Amino acid sequence: MLAQIAHCPFLLLDIAFNDPTRWQISEDDRVAMTRAVLPVATDPLQTRLENLARAACFLAWHLARNDAIAARLALGATAQTAATIARLSLPDLLQIATCEVHRGQVRPRWHDRPDVWHRLIYVARSSEYARVAPVTAHGLQFFLWDLLAQDQEP
């Protein structure tokens, strides 16, 4: 069931956690975001996506402040992104979440890998808990590959 997928040790949502530039806010950005009038979410699906993005950002902020390694592993975040998120104020964090939703940057992790999602959906529909371990291991392999690739970049 879906409760089994909830035991995955990584977030299935991505908000550019591997791109530290998306999480940096200058004073000019703060002023612009304060003055910006974002479209009001009248669509219930849009509202739910914004709430999900805010919750994911709050989780990222909490992890980054308390355990940077856990943040890197659970979010697939770079060390620089985790440090940047940890320094954000809560209002800035929530504003970034809303902006990223409106920019279309809140996506399922591995949105370009349908094979992974087929396996995750299969596990979620299965009543056998033993099926979660291979999918979790596969996801962790993707995360480790991404983290190693990030550490190799100049």
Buried (B, 14 or more C-beta within 10 A) or exposed (E): EEEBBEEBEBBBBBBBBBBBEBBBBEEEBBEEBEEEEEEEBEEEEBEEBBEBBBEBBBBBBBBBBEEBEBBBBBBBBBBBBBBBBBEBEEEBBBBBBBBBBBEEBBEEBBEEEEEBBEBBEEBBEBEEEEBBEEBBEBBBEBBEEBBEEBEEEE
